Amino acid sequence: MIDLSGINWTLSVTEAGAFGSPLVTGHQWDFVPAAVPGTVAGALAEAGRFDPDAPTPLHDKDVWYEGWFEAEPGAYRLCLDGLATIAEVYLNDVLVLDSRNMFRRHERPVELQGNNVLKLCFRALAPHLNAKGSRARWKPQLATSQGLRLIRTTLLGHMPGWCPEIHAVGPYRPIRIEPADRPRISEKTILADLAPDGSASLSVSVRLENIGAVPVLSCAGTSAEMALQEDGSFAATLRPGTVTPWMPHTHGTAALYEVTIDAGGDQFCLGRTGFRRLETDAGEDGKGFGLKVNGVPVFCRGAVWTSADLLGLSGDAEIYRPLLEAARDAGMNMLRIGGTMLYETRAFFELCDELGLLVWQDFQFANYDYPVKDEAFVAEVEAEIRDQLAISMGCPSLAVLCGGSEIYQQGAMMGLPEERWKGPLCEEILPALATDLRPDVPYAPNSPSGGVLPFSPNEGIAHYYGVGAYLRPLEDARRAEVRFAGECLAFSNIPDRQSLDEHLPVKPVHDPRWKARVPRDRGAGWDFEDVRDHYLKTLYDVEPADLRYGDPDRYLDLGRAVTGEVMEKTFAEWRRPGSPCQGALVWTFQDLAPGAGWGVIDAGGQSKPAYYALKRAFRPLQLALTDEGTNGLAVHVLNDGPEERAVTLSLTCLRDGQVPVVSGKIDLALAPHSARTLNAVELIGAFFDVTYAYRFGPLSHDVTVVELRDQGSGDLIADAYHLTGSGLSPMHFDLPDIELRPDAAGGWLLCLAARRFLQSVSLSIPGFQPEDNGFHLAPGIAKQIGLKRSLCCEPSTAPAGVLRALNLRGQASFKPTESSDREPS
């Protein structure tokens, strides 16, 4: 095999249509080095000719790639896994492929000479966007061109206010050349199943080329000869005796098993698979949407994935791994690839398999009225879906296939009747392909869908922005009766100070470059910083405009805290046992540009304060509080795991953030995959107005602290807090005790002990990322936080940093000495 990523590639940008043939390429062109796989934007940026922070259009130019290589003369296969978007491929100046779909994978038989040249021409997309097509029944504001409904390309780069206008152009997926007589598997289907009685089966079908022997399939300690089928393929079904079921990491073990085929000494690895059974759960009234994995109801929580590399569109495991591990570490168990994004590579799914992350895969259709009466368009779509589902074949992480994003919603919001916006693309074409290729994966016609209107949150799948863009009070999260939020809780989430200093060194809020990075919906007169400010005023009773003017640093600190607090409170509502909600995915997982974007991970890969809030909200063994008014304080304890847990639950009400007023505790045995709700009275043993609902006299306490500890070790598992006064705790000067010490694994532990309640503790430690941040800390709780060294931090560097809190006057600095330095400011 010839891996063409290893040869020297160059590219040249020309005016659209300037050259119709590769025969004119040569020394007169302005060539720059290029990487394959890669993009034009990435190559030009590497050459200093493209600024990702101020991108220039690329869809109005032609781009020619050229690469020379040597080979033994003979017959080969040219394999191209992804070309964006209108592409012509010339081998030795002969046209071998004309592609008009970014999401297709291509193979072409070719003859090679001793010396060869491969030329790729990526034609300007703009003329195709302006081409006439069938009349659309509605015109969304999402993207810049209505012509995008006619072209199979990503919407990334075409959605102002959502992401930088970096256009996807180039050979963004690998190119290789294989000998035509090389033994190979040309097609495969893999279906791993787990029956209700726990028995496992693996059905595999393959089509072989250049192999004469009978293949033998092996997996999980069992093997079987594969039988020749009438269509020329080979098939076999294995029934392993004992396997560990694959479960999302929050609910069990993500067990995987290697699948191999031996055909007369030719060994083929088909990857790893997991045995699991997926079912949709419509709830008792049949109006909901949820997932059961191996019969266990799973509350799906996570975020909507955007892109690991907007500039280069890389699909390598080393790009994905740190982000996917961050998702796993945050307690997320599902990521949704939305219809406005990009199909990801096999490496993405394999990592999700390994890490126990479920994947919701939208097919890449969003908002538009697609021309499904065009037979050529439909044929291209069918080929695209077959190509893309072949990539994730056998991957247990693939959990939902969805017809796309907001197609139904757009039509319905335009006032069209259901028969106009519900059509064959999502109701017939896509589900038929999904059922044929991945019958083990549930299909949803669209996100959102399912209610009397497709965007009604109390049925089916919702895009819930009641709390968020629609500025509803936090109580709306319960009132809306959300069943499953395919996306929700979009805020302009502010990165930490260090990240802003490194990636966006401007005066926050007032600098136009700051405002340009705040996401907005195209055509709207507001942005998502306005949304954040609304909840800043609502929860903390402060005037955002006054803070921005008089104390911008405090404005940013409060802004960092408030979006996380809204998320924690909302997920406490949705995860409580009485809630009809069966899952919710935050919009979005990662930012596409530096600044206060939607992501909970910033564009530099660093966790924002909102990420840590979700990490607390998503704990598999969880403690959450809800204020039930005159019904008191509800304490919800959840055990998503597969084992019984013996725990102790304690509650303490504090006056002035330090003086205990009342307390109580109770021992519990939490069954596997269970949840229960207690009232604070059950811990205290008598009436006490914990929520200050009855208001008998002055407020006796300002914060209630609830702890969940392991009965055996006494270790703190989770803590939760309820503030009974203002949303902001009173300011004080009591600095905490801080100690930095090495841990047994060669890392560092930050040990904290507060004298008085600290609200939203913020840690800034250059070169290190703490396991927790933005947390509340009560007196009497000894908190230990592991510090993870960043890749750019030298191994010999010891951590040193600063601790702040919303109610702390001053800050505490610390470094690894016997007694921590503490410097009020």
C-alpha positions in Angstrom: 0.0 0.0 0.0 1.2 3.5 -0.8 0.1 6.0 1.9 0.0 9.3 0.0 0.1 11.3 3.3 3.8 10.6 3.3 4.7 12.3 0.0 5.4 16.0 -0.6 2.2 17.8 -1.5 1.8 21.4 -2.7 -1.3 23.5 -3.4 -2.0 26.6 -5.3 -5.0 28.9 -5.1 -6.4 30.4 -8.3 -9.4 32.3 -9.4 -12.6 30.3 -9.9 -12.5 28.6 -13.3 -9.1 30.0 -14.3 -7.8 26.6 -15.4 -10.0 23.8 -16.8 -7.3 21.2 -17.2 -4.3 20.0 -15.1 -2.1 20.2 -18.1 -1.4 23.9 -17.4 0.0 23.3 -13.9 3.6 24.1 -13.5 6.3 26.5 -12.3 4.3 29.6 -13.0 1.9 28.9 -10.1 2.4 30.0 -6.6 2.7 26.7 -4.7 2.8 26.3 -0.9 3.4 23.1 1.0 0.3 21.2 2.0 -0.6 18.2 4.3 -2.8 15.4 3.2 -5.1 14.6 4.9 -5.7 18.3 5.6 -7.4 21.4 4.4 -6.6 24.5 2.3 -7.1 26.7 5.4 -4.7 24.6 7.4 -2.0 24.7 4.8 -2.3 28.4 4.1 -2.3 29.1 7.9 0.9 27.1 8.3 2.4 29.1 5.4 1.4 32.4 7.1 -1.2 33.2 4.4 -4.4 32.6 6.3 -5.5 34.0 9.7 -8.0 31.7 11.5 -9.0 34.7 13.7 -9.9 36.8 10.7 -10.6 34.2 8.0 -10.9 35.2 4.3 -13.3 33.3 2.0 -12.1 30.2 0.3 -15.3 29.0 -1.3 -14.9 31.5 -4.2 -11.5 30.1 -5.3 -10.3 27.0 -7.1 -7.5 25.1 -5.4 -5.1 22.7 -7.0 -3.2 20.1 -5.1 -0.2 18.2 -6.6 1.8 15.3 -5.3 4.5 13.1 -7.0 5.3 9.5 -6.1 7.0 6.4 -7.4 5.5 2.9 -7.7 6.0 -0.4 -9.4 4.0 -0.2 -12.7 0.8 -2.1 -12.6 -2.9 -2.2 -11.5 -3.9 -0.5 -8.3 -6.9 0.9 -6.4 -7.0 4.7 -5.6 -8.9 5.2 -2.3 -10.0 8.6 -1.2 -11.9 8.9 2.1 -13.1 12.5 1.9 -12.8 15.4 -0.5 -14.4 18.8 0.3 -16.3 19.4 -1.8 -16.5 19.9 -5.6 -13.5 17.8 -6.5 -11.8 16.5 -9.6 -9.0 13.9 -9.3 -6.4 13.5 -12.0 -3.8 10.7 -12.1 -1.0 11.4 -14.6 -3.2 14.2 -16.0 -6.2 11.8 -16.7 -9.5 12.5 -14.9 -10.3 9.5 -12.8 -13.0 11.0 -10.4 -15.5 13.9 -10.3 -16.9 14.1 -6.8 -19.6 16.5 -5.6 -20.2 15.2 -2.1 -17.9 15.9 0.8 -19.2 12.9 2.7 -18.5 10.2 0.1 -15.7 7.7 0.1 -14.3 6.7 -3.3 -12.4 3.8 -4.9 -11.2 3.9 -8.5 -9.1 1.2 -10.4 -6.0 2.8 -11.8 -2.8 1.9 -13.7 0.4 3.3 -12.3 3.7 4.1 -14.0 7.1 4.3 -12.4 6.7 8.0 -11.8 3.3 9.4 -11.1 1.6 12.6 -10.3 -1.8 13.0 -8.5 -3.6 16.3 -9.0 -6.7 17.3 -7.1 -8.7 20.3 -8.1 -11.2 21.7 -5.6 -13.6 23.9 -7.6 -15.1 27.1 -6.1 -18.2 26.3 -4.2 -19.8 29.7 -4.7 -21.1 29.2 -8.2 -22.8 26.0 -7.1 -24.4 27.8 -4.2 -25.9 30.3 -6.6 -27.3 27.6 -8.9 -31.0 27.2 -9.4 -32.8 24.3 -7.7 -36.3 23.3 -6.8 -38.2 25.9 -4.8 -37.8 25.5 -1.1 -40.9 25.5 1.1 -39.1 27.5 3.8 -35.8 29.4 4.1 -34.0 29.2 7.4 -31.7 31.9 8.8 -29.1 29.4 10.0 -26.6 29.7 7.2 -25.4 32.3 4.7 -26.7 30.6 1.5 -30.0 28.8 0.7 -27.9 26.9 -2.0 -26.4 24.8 0.8 -29.5 22.7 0.7 -28.5 21.5 -2.7 -24.8 20.7 -1.9 -23.6 17.8 0.3 -21.1 19.7 2.4 -20.7 20.7 6.0 -22.4 23.8 7.4 -19.3 24.5 9.5 -17.9 27.8 8.2 -21.2 28.9 6.8 -23.1 29.8 10.0 -22.2 33.4 11.1 -22.6 33.8 14.9 -22.0 30.1 15.4 -18.5 29.6 14.3 -15.7 31.3 12.3 -16.2 31.4 8.6 -13.4 28.9 7.9 -14.5 27.1 4.8 -13.9 23.3 4.5 -11.9 22.8 1.3 -9.4 20.1 0.5 -8.6 16.4 1.0 -9.6 16.3 4.7 -9.5 12.5 4.9 -6.7 10.1 4.0 -5.7 9.1 0.4 -4.0 5.8 -0.3 -3.2 3.5 -3.2 -3.4 -0.3 -2.8 -2.2 -3.0 -5.2 -5.3 -4.4 -7.1 -4.3 -8.0 -6.3 -3.9 -7.4 -2.6 -6.1 -9.7 -0.4 -8.7 -7.6 1.4 -12.2 -7.4 2.8 -14.1 -5.0 0.6 -17.4 -5.0 2.5 -18.4 -6.0 6.0 -21.4 -6.0 8.3 -21.0 -6.6 12.0 -23.9 -7.1 14.4 -23.2 -7.8 18.1 -26.3 -8.5 20.2 -27.1 -9.3 23.8 -30.4 -11.1 24.4 -32.6 -10.3 27.4 -31.4 -13.6 29.0 -27.8 -12.4 28.7 -26.7 -14.6 25.9 -24.5 -13.0 23.3 -24.3 -13.4 19.5 -22.1 -12.0 16.8 -23.1 -12.0 13.2 -20.6 -11.0 10.6 -20.8 -10.9 6.8 -17.8 -10.0 4.6 -17.0 -9.9 0.9 -13.4 -11.0 0.1 -11.2 -10.2 -2.8 -8.1 -12.0 -3.9 -8.6 -14.8 -1.3 -9.3 -18.4 -2.2 -9.5 -19.9 1.3 -12.6 -20.3 3.5 -12.5 -17.6 6.2 -12.7 -18.3 9.9 -14.3 -15.8 12.2 -13.1 -15.5 15.8 -14.2 -13.4 18.8 -14.5 -13.7 22.6 -12.8 -17.1 22.6 -15.0 -18.7 20.0 -14.5 -19.4 16.3 -16.5 -20.6 13.3 -16.0 -21.2 9.6 -17.9 -18.6 7.5 -20.3 -20.0 4.9 -20.4 -18.9 1.3 -23.7 -17.1 0.5 -25.6 -16.9 -2.8 -24.4 -13.3 -3.3 -20.8 -14.3 -3.1 -20.2 -13.0 0.5 -19.3 -15.1 3.5 -21.2 -15.1 6.8 -21.1 -16.7 10.2 -22.7 -16.2 13.6 -20.8 -16.8 16.8 -22.4 -17.4 20.2 -19.8 -16.8 22.9 -20.5 -18.6 26.2 -19.7 -15.8 28.6 -19.1 -12.1 27.9 -19.2 -8.9 29.9 -21.9 -6.7 28.5 -20.9 -3.3 27.1 -22.3 -0.5 29.1 -21.8 3.3 29.2 -19.1 4.0 31.8 -21.6 5.7 34.2 -23.6 2.5 34.5 -21.1 -0.3 34.1 -18.1 -1.5 32.2 -17.4 -0.7 28.5 -16.2 -4.3 27.7 -14.8 -4.8 24.2 -13.8 -7.9 22.3 -11.5 -8.2 19.2 -13.1 -9.5 16.0 -10.7 -11.2 13.6 -10.9 -13.3 10.4 -8.3 -15.8 9.2 -8.5 -16.7 5.6 -5.7 -19.2 4.6 -3.1 -17.4 6.6 -4.3 -13.9 5.7 -5.2 -12.2 9.0 -7.8 -9.4 9.2 -8.7 -7.4 12.2 -12.2 -6.0 12.1 -11.8 -3.9 15.2 -13.3 -4.4 18.6 -17.0 -4.7 19.3 -19.1 -4.8 22.4 -22.2 -6.9 23.2 -25.2 -4.7 24.2 -28.9 -4.3 23.5 -30.4 -0.8 22.9 -34.1 0.0 23.3 -36.1 3.2 23.2 -38.2 3.9 26.2 -41.3 6.1 25.6 -42.3 6.1 29.3 -45.5 5.1 31.0 -47.6 7.5 28.9 -45.9 6.6 25.6 -45.0 10.3 25.0 -41.3 10.3 26.1 -38.0 9.3 24.6 -35.2 7.6 26.4 -32.7 4.7 26.1 -32.4 1.4 27.8 -29.0 -0.3 27.5 -29.2 -4.0 28.3 -32.6 -3.4 29.9 -31.2 -0.7 32.2 -32.7 2.8 31.8 -29.9 5.3 31.3 -30.2 9.0 31.9 -28.2 10.3 29.0 -26.2 13.4 29.8 -23.5 15.1 27.9 -23.2 17.7 25.2 -23.4 18.4 21.5 -20.0 17.8 19.8 -18.8 20.5 17.3 -15.3 19.8 15.9 -12.0 18.8 17.4 -10.1 20.7 14.7 -12.1 23.3 12.7 -9.0 24.5 10.8 -7.7 21.2 9.6 -10.7 18.9 10.2 -8.3 16.2 11.6 -9.8 12.8 12.4 -6.9 11.3 14.2 -7.1 9.6 17.6 -4.5 11.9 19.2 -6.7 14.9 18.4 -9.9 13.2 19.7 -8.5 11.5 22.8 -8.0 14.5 25.2 -11.4 15.9 24.4 -13.2 12.5 24.7 -11.4 11.7 27.9 -12.5 15.1 29.3 -16.1 14.2 28.4 -15.7 10.8 30.2 -14.1 12.5 33.2 -17.0 14.9 33.5 -19.5 12.1 33.9 -20.9 12.6 30.4 -22.2 9.4 28.9 -23.4 10.7 25.5 -22.2 13.1 22.8 -24.4 14.1 19.9 -22.9 14.8 16.5 -25.4 17.4 15.3 -26.6 17.8 11.7 -24.8 21.1 11.3 -21.4 19.5 11.9 -19.4 16.8 10.2 -19.3 13.0 10.2 -16.4 11.8 12.4 -13.9 9.1 11.7 -13.6 5.5 12.9 -11.1 6.7 15.5 -13.8 8.8 17.2 -16.1 5.8 17.5 -13.4 3.5 18.7 -12.4 5.9 21.5 -16.1 6.3 22.5 -16.3 2.5 22.6 -13.3 2.3 24.8 -14.4 5.2 27.1 -18.0 4.1 27.5 -19.5 7.1 25.7 -22.8 6.7 23.8 -22.9 8.6 20.4 -26.0 10.2 19.0 -25.4 10.5 15.3 -27.4 13.0 13.3 -27.1 12.5 9.6 -25.7 15.7 8.1 -29.0 17.4 7.3 -30.2 20.6 9.2 -32.9 23.2 8.9 -33.3 23.1 5.2 -36.0 21.8 2.9 -33.9 19.3 0.9 -34.7 18.4 -2.7 -35.9 14.8 -2.2 -37.8 14.8 -5.5 -34.5 15.0 -7.3 -33.5 11.3 -8.0 -29.8 12.2 -8.4 -29.8 13.9 -5.0 -31.5 11.0 -3.3 -29.1 8.5 -4.9 -26.1 10.6 -3.7 -27.6 10.6 -0.2 -28.1 6.9 -0.1 -24.5 6.3 -1.2 -23.3 8.8 1.5 -25.2 7.1 4.3 -23.8 3.7 3.3 -20.3 5.1 3.2 -20.6 6.7 6.6 -22.4 3.9 8.5 -19.7 1.5 7.2 -17.1 3.5 9.2 -18.7 2.7 12.5 -19.7 -0.8 11.8 -19.6 -3.0 14.9 -19.0 0.0 17.3 -21.2 -0.4 20.4 -21.0 3.3 21.2 -23.3 4.3 18.3 -26.6 4.6 20.2 -29.0 6.7 18.1 -29.3 7.5 14.4 -31.2 10.6 13.7 -32.6 12.1 10.5 -31.1 15.5 11.2 -31.4 18.7 13.1 -34.4 21.1 13.2 -35.8 20.3 9.8 -39.2 19.7 11.3 -38.9 22.6 13.6 -38.1 25.1 10.8 -41.1 24.1 8.8 -43.5 24.1 11.7 -42.3 27.5 13.0 -43.0 28.9 9.6 -46.6 28.0 10.1 -46.7 25.1 7.6 -48.9 22.1 8.2 -47.3 18.8 9.2 -47.7 17.3 5.7 -45.4 20.1 4.4 -42.5 19.7 6.8 -42.6 16.0 7.5 -41.4 14.3 4.4 -39.7 11.2 2.9 -36.1 12.1 3.7 -36.5 11.6 7.5 -39.6 9.3 7.4 -38.6 6.9 4.6 -35.2 7.2 3.0 -33.0 7.6 6.1 -34.8 5.1 8.4 -34.7 2.4 5.7 -31.0 2.8 5.3 -30.5 2.9 9.1 -32.6 -0.3 9.6 -30.7 -2.1 6.8 -27.2 -1.2 7.9 -27.5 -0.8 11.7 -30.6 -2.6 12.9 -29.1 -2.6 16.4 -29.4 1.2 16.7 -32.7 3.1 17.3 -33.7 5.7 14.8 -35.2 9.1 15.5 -36.7 11.0 12.6 -35.4 14.5 13.7 -34.2 16.5 16.6 -36.5 17.9 17.8 -39.6 15.8 17.0 -42.4 14.0 18.6 -44.9 16.5 20.1 -48.1 18.2 19.0 -45.5 20.6 17.5 -42.1 19.0 16.8 -40.5 21.5 19.3 -42.9 20.9 22.2 -40.6 19.9 25.1 -43.2 17.7 26.9 -43.2 15.0 24.2 -40.5 13.2 22.3 -37.2 15.0 21.7 -36.8 18.7 22.5 -34.4 21.5 21.9 -35.1 23.1 25.2 -34.1 26.7 25.6 -36.8 27.8 28.1 -34.1 28.2 30.7 -31.6 29.9 28.4 -32.3 31.8 25.3 -36.0 32.3 26.1 -35.2 33.7 29.5 -37.6 31.6 31.5 -37.2 31.2 35.2 -35.4 28.2 36.5 -38.8 26.7 37.5 -39.6 26.3 33.8 -37.2 23.3 33.6 -39.8 21.4 35.7 -42.9 23.1 34.3 -42.0 22.3 30.7 -41.9 18.5 31.5 -38.9 18.0 29.2 -38.7 14.3 28.1 -35.3 14.4 26.3 -33.4 17.5 25.4 -31.3 16.8 22.2 -29.8 20.2 23.0 -30.3 22.7 25.8 -28.8 25.3 28.1 -26.8 27.4 25.6 -24.9 30.2 27.3 -21.9 32.4 26.5 -19.6 30.4 28.9 -16.6 32.5 30.0 -13.2 30.8 30.0 -10.9 31.1 33.0 -8.5 34.1 33.3 -5.4 32.2 32.3 -7.0 30.9 29.1 -8.3 34.4 28.1 -4.8 35.9 28.7 -3.3 33.3 26.5 -5.8 33.0 23.6 -7.8 36.3 23.6 -5.7 39.0 25.3 -8.2 41.8 24.9 -10.1 43.9 27.4 -13.1 41.6 28.0 -16.7 42.8 27.4 -15.8 46.3 26.0 -13.4 45.2 23.2 -15.2 44.5 19.9 -13.0 41.5 19.4 -14.5 40.0 22.6 -18.1 40.7 21.4 -17.3 39.2 18.0 -16.7 35.8 19.8 -19.9 35.8 21.6 -22.3 33.5 19.8 -25.6 34.7 18.4 -28.4 33.5 16.2 -28.2 35.0 12.7 -30.6 38.0 12.4 -31.3 38.2 16.2 -31.1 41.5 18.0 -29.5 39.9 21.0 -26.7 37.5 21.8 -25.9 34.8 24.3 -24.0 37.2 26.6 -27.4 39.0 27.0 -28.8 35.6 28.0 -26.1 35.1 30.6 -26.6 38.6 32.0 -30.3 38.0 32.4 -29.6 35.1 34.8 -26.8 37.0 36.4 -29.3 39.6 37.5 -32.0 37.0 38.3 -29.9 34.8 40.5 -27.4 37.2 42.1 -29.6 40.4 42.2 -26.8 42.5 40.6 -27.0 44.8 37.6 -24.7 43.5 34.9 -24.3 46.8 33.2 -23.1 48.5 36.4 -20.7 45.6 37.1 -19.2 45.8 33.6 -18.7 49.5 34.0 -17.4 49.6 37.5 -15.8 46.2 38.2 -15.3 44.1 35.1 -13.2 41.5 36.8 -16.0 40.7 39.3 -18.5 40.8 36.4 -16.5 38.0 34.7 -16.2 36.0 37.9 -19.9 36.2 38.5 -20.6 35.3 34.8 -18.3 32.3 35.1 -20.2 31.1 38.1 -23.8 31.8 37.1 -24.0 29.6 33.9 -22.6 26.6 35.9 -25.1 27.2 38.7 -28.0 27.3 36.2 -26.8 24.0 34.7 -26.4 22.3 38.1 -29.8 23.4 39.2 -31.5 22.4 36.0 -29.9 18.9 36.0 -30.9 18.5 39.6 -34.5 19.0 38.4 -34.1 16.6 35.5 -32.3 13.8 37.3 -34.5 13.7 40.4 -36.6 10.5 40.6 -39.9 12.3 40.0 -38.8 13.9 36.7 -40.1 12.6 33.3 -36.8 13.7 31.7 -34.7 10.8 30.4 -31.7 12.7 29.1 -30.3 16.1 28.2 -27.3 17.3 26.1 -25.8 20.7 26.6 -25.2 23.0 23.6 -22.1 22.7 23.1 -19.1 20.6 24.2 -16.3 22.7 22.8 -15.7 26.1 21.3 -14.6 26.7 17.8 -12.8 30.0 18.5 -11.2 31.6 21.5 -13.7 33.6 23.7 -16.9 33.2 25.6 -18.5 30.7 23.3 -21.2 28.0 23.9 -18.6 25.3 24.7 -17.8 24.0 28.2 -14.3 23.3 26.8 -12.6 26.3 25.3 -10.9 26.5 21.8 -7.5 25.7 23.4 -8.8 22.5 25.0 -9.1 23.9 28.5 -12.0 23.2 30.8 -14.2 26.2 31.5 -15.9 26.7 34.9 -19.2 25.5 33.3 -17.4 22.2 32.6 -16.8 21.6 36.3 -20.4 22.4 37.1 -21.5 19.7 34.7 -18.9 17.4 36.2 -20.6 17.8 39.6 -24.1 17.5 38.1 -23.3 14.3 36.1 -21.7 12.2 38.9 -22.9 8.6 38.6 -23.2 8.5 42.4 -25.0 11.8 42.9 -26.5 14.0 45.5 -28.8 16.8 44.3 -31.1 19.3 46.1 -34.4 20.9 45.0 -36.3 23.6 46.8 -39.9 22.3 47.1 -41.2 25.4 48.9 -43.6 24.6 51.7 -42.8 20.9 51.1 -39.3 21.6 52.3 -35.9 20.7 50.9 -35.8 17.5 48.8 -32.6 15.5 48.9 -32.1 13.2 45.8 -29.6 10.4 45.9 -28.8 8.5 42.7 -26.7 5.4 42.1 -26.3 4.8 38.4 -23.7 2.1 39.0 -24.1 -1.7 38.8 -23.2 -2.2 42.5 -25.0 -1.6 45.8 -23.5 1.3 47.8 -23.7 1.8 51.5 -23.6 5.5 52.2 -24.2 8.1 54.9 -26.2 11.2 54.2 -25.8 14.2 56.5 -27.3 17.7 56.5 -26.2 20.8 58.4 -27.7 24.3 58.4 -25.1 27.1 59.0 -25.6 30.6 60.2 -23.1 33.2 58.9 -21.6 30.4 56.8 -19.9 28.8 59.8 -22.2 28.3 62.9 -24.2 25.0 62.9 -27.9 25.6 63.7 -29.3 22.2 63.1 -28.0 18.9 61.7 -28.9 15.3 61.1 -27.8 12.2 59.2 -29.0 8.8 58.0 -27.4 5.6 56.6 -28.7 4.3 53.3 -28.2 1.2 51.1 -28.5 2.3 47.5 -29.4 -0.5 45.2 -27.7 -0.7 41.7 -29.2 1.6 39.1 -31.5 3.2 41.6 -32.6 6.6 42.9 -34.6 7.9 45.9 -35.8 11.1 47.3 -35.8 12.1 51.0 -37.0 15.2 52.8 -34.6 17.2 54.9 -36.9 16.5 57.9 -36.1 12.8 57.6 -32.5 13.6 58.3 -33.1 16.2 61.0 -35.9 14.3 62.8 -38.2 17.2 63.3 -39.6 20.3 61.5 -37.1 22.9 60.6 -37.8 25.6 57.9 -34.8 24.7 55.8 -36.0 26.5 52.7 -37.3 29.5 54.7 -40.8 29.0 53.1 -42.9 29.6 56.2 -40.8 32.7 57.3 -41.6 32.3 61.1 -39.3 35.1 62.3 -35.9 36.2 60.9 -33.8 33.9 58.8 -31.9 31.5 61.1 -29.4 30.2 58.6 -28.0 31.2 55.2 -26.6 27.9 53.8 -27.5 24.3 54.0 -24.8 21.7 53.4 -25.6 18.1 52.5 -22.9 15.5 52.3 -22.8 11.9 50.9 -20.0 9.8 52.3 -19.0 6.1 51.9 -20.0 4.2 55.0 -16.9 2.1 55.0 -14.1 4.6 54.4 -15.9 7.9 55.3 -14.7 9.4 52.1 -16.7 12.3 50.7 -18.5 11.2 47.5 -20.6 14.3 46.8 -21.8 17.4 48.5 -24.6 19.9 47.6 -25.6 23.3 48.9 -28.7 25.3 49.3 -28.5 29.1 49.9 -31.5 30.4 51.8 -30.8 34.1 51.6 -29.7 36.1 48.6 -28.1 34.3 45.7 -24.8 35.6 46.8 -23.4 34.7 50.2 -22.2 37.7 52.4 -18.6 38.8 51.8 -15.9 37.9 54.4 -12.1 37.9 54.9 -11.7 34.4 56.2 -9.0 32.8 54.0 -9.0 29.0 53.9 -6.1 26.8 54.9 -4.2 25.6 51.8 -1.6 22.9 51.4 0.1 21.6 48.3 1.8 18.2 48.5 3.0 15.5 46.1 0.7 12.5 45.7 1.7 8.8 45.4 1.6 8.8 41.6 4.1 11.6 41.2 1.5 14.4 40.8 0.2 17.0 43.2 -2.7 17.3 45.6 -4.2 20.6 46.7 -5.7 20.3 50.1 -8.3 22.9 51.3 -10.1 23.5 54.6 -12.4 26.5 55.0 -13.1 28.4 58.2 -16.3 29.8 56.7 -18.5 28.9 53.7 -16.8 29.8 50.4 -19.0 30.3 47.4 -17.8 29.3 43.9 -14.1 28.8 44.7 -12.0 29.5 41.7 -8.5 28.1 41.3 -5.9 29.5 38.9 -2.8 27.3 38.6 -0.7 28.0 35.5 0.5 24.8 33.8 -2.0 22.6 35.8 -5.7 21.7 35.5 -7.5 20.9 38.8 -10.0 18.0 39.0 -12.6 20.4 40.4 -13.1 24.1 40.1 -15.9 26.6 40.8 -17.1 24.5 43.7 -18.6 25.6 47.1 -16.7 24.7 50.2 -18.1 24.5 53.7 -16.2 24.5 57.0 -15.4 21.1 58.3 -15.0 19.6 54.8 -11.4 18.7 54.0 -11.3 18.8 50.2 -8.4 17.3 48.2 -8.1 18.2 44.5 -5.8 16.4 42.1 -3.8 18.6 39.8 -3.2 17.4 36.2 -0.1 18.8 34.5 -0.7 20.3 31.1 1.3 19.0 28.1 3.3 22.2 27.8 4.3 22.2 31.5 7.8 20.9 32.3 7.8 17.8 34.6 10.0 19.6 37.1 7.6 22.5 37.5 5.8 22.6 40.8 2.3 24.1 40.9 1.7 27.6 42.3 -1.5 29.6 42.0 -4.2 31.7 43.4 -7.6 30.9 45.1 -10.6 33.2 44.9 -14.2 32.9 45.8 -17.3 35.1 45.1 -17.7 35.9 48.8 -14.1 36.2 49.7 -12.6 39.6 50.1 -9.1 39.1 48.7 -7.4 36.0 47.5 -5.0 33.3 48.7 -1.9 32.5 46.9 -0.2 29.1 47.3 2.9 27.2 46.4 4.4 23.9 47.6 6.0 25.1 50.9 5.5 23.8 54.4 3.1 26.8 55.1 1.2 28.2 52.2 1.6 31.9 51.4 -1.6 33.8 51.8 -1.9 37.3 50.4 -5.0 39.3 50.9 -5.6 41.8 48.1 
